[in-house]
Amino acid sequence: MGSRPDAAGRHPIVRGEFAIASLLPLPVAILDASPTAVDERAPEPSTTRLRDSYGRAITDLRISVTDRCNYKCVYCRTGNEGAQFTELPIADYVRMVRLMVSLGIEKVRLTGGEPLLRSGLVEMVAELGQLRAAFNPDGTLCSAGDACRPLDIALTTNGHLLESLAQPLADAGLNRVTVSMDAVDSDTFARITRVPRSYERVLAGVRAAQAAGLGPVKINCVLLRGFNDNQIESFAEFSRGEGVIVRFIEFMPLEEDRTWKPETVVPMDEILTRLNGWRPSCSVPAGLMQLPANAASETARRYTFRDGVGEIGVIAPVSHPFCGHCSRVRITSDGSIRTCLFSQSDHDLYGEMRRGGTDEQLAAYIRRVVMKKEARHHIGEPGFEKPSRNMVHIGG
């Protein structure tokens, strides 16, 4: 029997062991369904915000400022290889962000590698803090006389150097921090990061970020079956006790030295079953309450406990993908645009800059690249190919 479409005409997809009701984007009516069909068209007028060939507004940029990292997490980076791609001058990253903001980017997330290793990061945040969104929430152009919105500037870090940098970053204009943290006990944490006594450093960084006004801090935990899946309930307690938002992320095929298998994934439904059976205390009944999404493009499904204390998010790109509302593009540390984590190619924005491209030419190039943005990823499907770079070399 064939699958039944939903109200938007979309069909469920069955991938390997995961049955997925994926919300796939529909092509813009005036465009061919293939993004490459519009590559040679003239760029859109500068008064229109950046969109892909499926009509998705591109409002979120993740930009890696270094390929280096001071951790060697077992699911991410090998113990032998270090940085593989170059870093650019901070001024070049700032120019790229300015261009993207002029086209409609509203949220900028600084990533790595480990971004806190990068000199000049505080000054970069201060420069970005002077930028304003080019478009109003309704999509109309924000004119010079309007009170245009400041950028939402966030940072993803492993937290090892955060304790001393949290306040300077907050003073420079950073809004939010996400800390990658895959266990809440010292031994397991060190086994994952391959850095002794790393848990204590990261915990101090989380608390410093909260004190600096960068909270509620988000904690990202990648779960691997048989490795750290015994930490789920401990993370729930950590969320409640530390006042942080914990987000569990399904393990994706983006690693350097670990072979991805479907059975290694701890899927969202299993995570929720475990948390629904966990009772925070004698006075609080078991069970989660779902929270509304902050935006249609939000990657995490949000939950809290019966007393409203603590927040848990689950990011489920494998079992419950969210490609249909994707609003993100990435720039790697060497200045290439990636339209999806699982892209098979990069687009050399920095090369266009080195060749003397004007802002207008670079903006047109960005628009052409974004029109190639993929409809979705294909994890678990026959013929799936890993992306051309691993996660650590793309930018978190």
C-alpha positions as CSV (number, residue, x, y, z in Angstrom):
1,M,0.0,0.0,0.0
2,G,1.3,3.5,-0.9
3,S,1.9,6.1,1.8
4,R,-0.7,8.7,2.3
5,P,0.3,12.3,1.8
6,D,-0.3,14.9,4.5
7,A,-2.3,18.2,4.1
8,A,0.7,19.7,2.2
9,G,1.0,16.8,-0.2
10,R,4.2,15.4,1.5
11,H,4.7,11.7,2.0
12,P,6.4,9.8,4.8
13,I,9.8,8.4,4.0
14,V,11.1,5.1,5.3
15,R,14.8,5.0,5.9
16,G,16.5,1.9,7.1
17,E,15.2,1.3,10.6
18,F,13.6,4.6,11.0
19,A,10.1,5.5,9.7
20,I,10.0,9.2,9.2
21,A,7.2,11.6,8.5
22,S,9.6,14.2,7.1
23,L,8.4,17.7,6.2
24,L,10.1,18.2,2.9
25,P,10.1,21.6,1.3
26,L,8.0,22.2,-1.8
27,P,9.7,23.9,-4.7
28,V,8.7,27.5,-5.4
29,A,6.0,27.4,-8.0
30,I,7.8,29.6,-10.5
31,L,11.0,27.5,-10.3
32,D,12.0,24.1,-11.6
33,A,12.1,21.6,-8.7
34,S,15.8,21.2,-9.3
35,P,17.9,23.9,-7.6
36,T,20.5,23.7,-10.3
37,A,17.9,24.7,-12.9
38,V,18.1,28.3,-11.7
39,D,21.9,28.7,-11.3
40,E,22.3,31.0,-14.3
41,R,19.4,33.3,-13.5
42,A,20.1,36.9,-12.7
43,P,20.4,37.5,-8.9
44,E,17.3,38.8,-7.1
45,P,17.0,42.5,-6.4
46,S,18.9,43.5,-3.2
47,T,15.6,44.5,-1.7
48,T,14.5,40.8,-1.4
49,R,15.7,38.6,1.4
50,L,17.8,35.5,0.8
51,R,15.7,32.4,-0.2
52,D,16.5,29.0,-1.6
53,S,14.8,27.4,-4.6
54,Y,12.2,25.8,-2.2
55,G,11.1,29.2,-0.9
56,R,12.8,28.8,2.5
57,A,14.1,32.1,4.0
58,I,17.7,31.8,5.0
59,T,18.1,33.6,8.2
60,D,20.7,31.6,10.2
61,L,24.4,31.6,9.6
62,R,27.0,29.4,11.3
63,I,30.5,30.5,10.7
64,S,33.6,28.6,11.8
65,V,36.5,30.8,12.8
66,T,39.0,28.0,13.3
67,D,39.5,24.3,12.4
68,R,41.6,23.8,15.6
69,C,40.2,22.1,18.7
70,N,41.7,21.4,22.1
71,Y,39.5,18.3,22.5
72,K,39.6,15.0,20.6
73,C,36.1,13.8,21.3
74,V,35.8,10.1,20.2
75,Y,32.7,10.6,18.0
76,C,34.1,13.7,16.3
77,R,37.9,13.9,15.9
78,T,40.6,11.3,15.7
79,G,43.4,11.2,18.2
80,N,46.0,11.7,15.6
81,E,44.9,14.4,13.2
82,G,44.6,18.0,14.0
83,A,43.4,21.0,11.9
84,Q,43.2,20.3,8.2
85,F,41.9,23.7,6.9
86,T,43.2,27.2,7.1
87,E,42.0,30.1,9.1
88,L,41.2,33.5,7.6
89,P,41.9,37.0,9.1
90,I,39.0,38.1,11.4
91,A,38.3,41.0,9.0
92,D,37.5,38.6,6.2
93,Y,35.0,36.7,8.4
94,V,33.4,40.0,9.4
95,R,33.1,41.0,5.7
96,M,31.4,37.7,4.9
97,V,28.9,38.1,7.8
98,R,28.2,41.7,6.7
99,L,27.3,40.5,3.3
100,M,25.1,37.7,4.6
101,V,23.3,40.1,7.0
102,S,22.6,42.5,4.1
103,L,20.8,39.6,2.4
104,G,18.7,38.6,5.4
105,I,20.7,36.7,7.9
106,E,19.4,37.5,11.4
107,K,21.2,35.0,13.6
108,V,25.0,34.4,13.6
109,R,26.6,31.5,15.5
110,L,30.3,31.4,15.9
111,T,31.8,27.9,15.8
112,G,34.9,25.9,15.2
113,G,36.8,23.6,15.8
114,E,36.9,25.4,19.2
115,P,36.2,29.1,18.6
116,L,37.6,30.2,22.0
117,L,41.1,29.2,20.7
118,R,40.9,32.0,18.1
119,S,42.6,35.3,18.9
120,G,40.5,38.3,18.1
121,L,37.2,36.6,18.9
122,V,36.1,39.1,21.4
123,E,36.8,42.0,19.0
124,M,34.9,40.1,16.2
125,V,31.9,39.8,18.5
126,A,32.1,43.6,19.2
127,E,32.1,44.3,15.4
128,L,29.2,42.0,14.8
129,G,27.3,43.6,17.6
130,Q,27.2,46.8,15.6
131,L,25.3,45.2,12.7
132,R,21.6,45.3,12.3
133,A,19.2,43.0,10.5
134,A,18.4,44.2,7.0
135,F,14.8,43.0,7.1
136,N,11.8,43.3,9.5
137,P,10.1,40.3,10.9
138,D,7.5,40.5,8.2
139,G,10.1,40.3,5.5
140,T,10.0,43.9,4.4
141,L,13.2,45.8,4.0
142,C,14.3,47.7,7.1
143,S,14.9,51.3,6.0
144,A,17.6,53.5,7.4
145,G,15.1,55.5,9.5
146,D,13.7,52.4,11.2
147,A,14.9,50.8,14.5
148,C,16.3,47.8,12.8
149,R,16.9,44.8,15.0
150,P,20.4,43.9,16.3
151,L,21.8,40.5,15.3
152,D,21.3,37.5,17.5
153,I,24.9,36.5,18.2
154,A,25.6,33.0,19.7
155,L,28.6,30.8,20.3
156,T,29.1,27.1,20.3
157,T,32.1,26.0,22.4
158,N,33.4,23.0,24.3
159,G,33.6,25.3,27.3
160,H,37.2,24.5,28.3
161,L,38.3,28.1,28.1
162,L,34.9,29.7,28.8
163,E,35.4,30.6,32.4
164,S,37.7,33.5,31.7
165,L,36.1,34.6,28.4
166,A,32.4,34.5,29.3
167,Q,32.3,38.1,30.7
168,P,34.4,39.7,28.0
169,L,32.3,38.1,25.3
170,A,29.1,39.2,27.0
171,D,30.4,42.7,27.3
172,A,31.3,42.7,23.6
173,G,27.7,41.8,22.7
174,L,27.4,38.0,22.7
175,N,23.8,37.0,23.4
176,R,23.9,33.2,24.0
177,V,26.2,30.3,24.5
178,T,25.9,26.6,23.7
179,V,28.3,24.2,25.4
180,S,29.0,20.8,24.0
181,M,29.0,18.4,27.0
182,D,28.5,14.7,26.6
183,A,28.5,13.5,30.2
184,V,27.9,14.9,33.7
185,D,30.5,12.8,35.5
186,S,34.2,13.4,35.4
187,D,35.4,9.9,34.3
188,T,33.0,9.5,31.4
189,F,33.6,13.1,30.3
190,A,37.4,12.6,30.2
191,R,36.9,9.3,28.3
192,I,34.9,11.1,25.6
193,T,37.1,14.2,25.3
194,R,40.4,12.4,25.8
195,V,41.5,15.3,28.0
196,P,42.0,14.7,31.8
197,R,40.1,16.8,34.3
198,S,38.1,18.4,31.5
199,Y,34.7,18.1,33.2
200,E,35.6,20.5,36.0
201,R,36.9,23.1,33.5
202,V,33.7,22.9,31.5
203,L,31.4,23.1,34.5
204,A,33.2,26.2,35.7
205,G,32.7,27.7,32.2
206,V,29.0,26.9,32.2
207,R,28.5,28.7,35.5
208,A,30.6,31.7,34.4
209,A,28.4,32.0,31.3
210,Q,25.3,32.0,33.4
211,A,26.8,34.6,35.7
212,A,27.7,36.8,32.7
213,G,24.1,36.9,31.5
214,L,24.6,34.5,28.6
215,G,22.0,32.1,29.9
216,P,20.0,30.1,30.0
217,V,23.0,28.2,28.6
218,K,22.3,25.4,26.3
219,I,24.1,22.1,26.8
220,N,24.4,19.8,23.7
221,C,24.9,16.1,24.3
222,V,25.5,13.7,21.5
223,L,24.3,10.3,22.6
224,L,25.9,7.0,21.5
225,R,24.4,3.7,22.5
226,G,26.6,1.8,24.9
227,F,28.9,4.8,25.4
228,N,27.0,7.6,27.2
229,D,23.4,6.7,26.9
230,N,23.4,6.0,30.7
231,Q,23.6,9.7,31.2
232,I,20.1,10.7,30.1
233,E,18.5,10.9,33.5
234,S,21.6,12.5,35.0
235,F,21.4,15.2,32.4
236,A,17.8,15.8,33.3
237,E,18.8,16.3,36.9
238,F,21.7,18.6,35.7
239,S,19.2,20.8,33.7
240,R,17.1,21.2,36.8
241,G,19.9,21.8,39.2
242,E,22.0,24.2,37.0
243,G,19.2,26.0,35.3
244,V,20.5,25.1,31.8
245,I,18.7,23.8,28.7
246,V,19.9,20.3,27.9
247,R,19.6,19.1,24.3
248,F,20.1,15.5,23.3
249,I,21.4,15.1,19.7
250,E,21.1,11.9,17.7
251,F,24.4,10.7,16.5
252,M,24.9,11.5,12.8
253,P,27.4,10.1,10.2
254,L,29.8,13.0,10.4
255,E,32.6,11.4,12.4
256,E,36.3,10.9,11.6
257,D,37.2,7.7,13.4
258,R,34.0,6.0,14.3
259,T,31.8,4.0,11.8
260,W,28.2,5.2,12.0
261,K,25.6,2.5,12.3
262,P,21.8,2.9,12.8
263,E,22.0,0.8,16.0
264,T,24.5,3.3,17.6
265,V,21.8,6.0,17.4
266,V,19.7,6.6,20.5
267,P,16.5,7.8,18.8
268,M,14.2,10.5,20.1
269,D,11.4,8.2,20.9
270,E,13.6,6.2,23.2
271,I,15.0,9.3,24.9
272,L,11.4,10.5,25.6
273,T,10.3,7.2,26.9
274,R,13.2,7.2,29.4
275,L,12.5,10.7,30.5
276,N,8.7,10.2,30.8
277,G,9.5,7.3,33.2
278,W,11.8,9.4,35.3
279,R,10.5,11.1,38.4
280,P,12.5,14.2,39.4
281,S,11.5,13.9,43.1
282,C,8.9,12.5,45.4
283,S,6.8,15.7,45.1
284,V,7.0,15.8,41.3
285,P,5.1,13.2,39.2
286,A,6.9,11.5,36.3
287,G,6.2,12.7,32.8
288,L,7.2,15.4,30.4
289,M,5.2,18.4,29.1
290,Q,5.9,19.6,25.6
291,L,6.8,23.2,25.1
292,P,5.9,25.2,21.9
293,A,8.6,25.8,19.4
294,N,10.2,29.2,19.4
295,A,10.3,29.3,15.6
296,A,9.3,27.0,12.7
297,S,13.0,26.4,11.9
298,E,13.9,25.4,15.4
299,T,15.8,22.1,15.4
300,A,14.9,20.9,18.9
301,R,11.6,19.6,20.2
302,R,11.3,21.1,23.6
303,Y,10.0,19.6,26.9
304,T,9.9,20.4,30.6
305,F,8.9,18.5,33.7
306,R,5.6,18.6,35.5
307,D,6.7,21.3,37.9
308,G,8.1,23.4,35.0
309,V,11.7,23.2,36.3
310,G,14.3,22.3,33.7
311,E,14.1,22.1,30.0
312,I,15.0,19.2,27.7
313,G,15.3,19.5,23.9
314,V,15.8,16.6,21.5
315,I,17.4,17.2,18.1
316,A,16.5,14.2,16.0
317,P,17.9,14.6,12.4
318,V,18.0,10.8,12.0
319,S,14.7,9.6,13.2
320,H,12.6,12.8,12.8
321,P,14.3,15.1,10.4
322,F,13.4,18.8,10.1
323,C,14.7,19.7,6.7
324,G,11.5,21.2,5.5
325,H,11.9,24.3,7.6
326,C,15.7,24.6,7.4
327,S,16.9,28.2,7.5
328,R,20.6,27.6,7.8
329,V,23.8,27.9,5.8
330,R,27.4,27.5,7.0
331,I,30.8,29.1,6.3
332,T,33.8,27.0,7.0
333,S,37.0,28.2,8.6
334,D,38.6,28.5,5.1
335,G,35.8,30.6,3.8
336,S,33.6,28.1,1.9
337,I,29.8,28.1,2.0
338,R,28.1,24.8,2.8
339,T,24.4,24.7,2.2
340,C,23.8,21.6,4.3
341,L,25.8,19.5,6.8
342,F,25.6,16.7,4.3
343,S,26.6,18.6,1.2
344,Q,29.0,16.8,-1.2
345,S,30.7,20.1,-2.2
346,D,31.8,23.5,-0.9
347,H,31.4,26.9,-2.6
348,D,34.5,29.0,-2.3
349,L,33.3,32.4,-1.2
350,Y,36.8,33.4,0.0
351,G,38.2,32.6,-3.5
352,E,35.7,35.0,-4.9
353,M,36.9,37.6,-2.4
354,R,40.6,37.0,-3.2
355,R,39.8,37.5,-6.9
356,G,38.6,41.0,-6.1
357,G,34.9,40.5,-6.0
358,T,32.9,43.6,-5.0
359,D,30.2,43.4,-2.4
360,E,27.6,43.3,-5.2
361,Q,29.3,40.5,-7.0
362,L,29.8,38.5,-3.8
363,A,26.1,39.0,-2.9
364,A,25.1,37.7,-6.3
365,Y,27.4,34.7,-5.8
366,I,25.9,33.9,-2.4
367,R,22.4,34.0,-3.9
368,R,23.4,31.6,-6.6
369,V,24.9,29.2,-4.1
370,V,21.9,29.3,-1.8
371,M,19.7,28.4,-4.8
372,K,21.6,25.1,-4.8
373,K,20.6,24.3,-1.2
374,E,19.5,20.7,-0.9
375,A,15.9,19.8,-0.2
376,R,16.9,17.4,2.6
377,H,19.6,14.9,3.8
378,H,19.4,11.2,3.0
379,I,20.7,9.6,6.2
380,G,19.8,5.9,6.3
381,E,18.7,5.7,2.7
382,P,20.2,3.4,0.1
383,G,23.2,5.1,-1.6
384,F,23.7,7.6,1.2
385,E,27.2,9.2,1.0
386,K,28.9,10.9,3.9
387,P,29.5,14.6,3.4
388,S,32.7,15.8,1.8
389,R,34.0,17.0,5.2
390,N,33.6,15.7,8.7
391,M,31.7,17.7,11.3
392,V,34.7,19.2,13.0
393,H,35.9,20.5,9.7
394,I,32.5,22.0,8.7
395,G,31.7,24.0,11.9
396,G,29.3,23.0,14.7
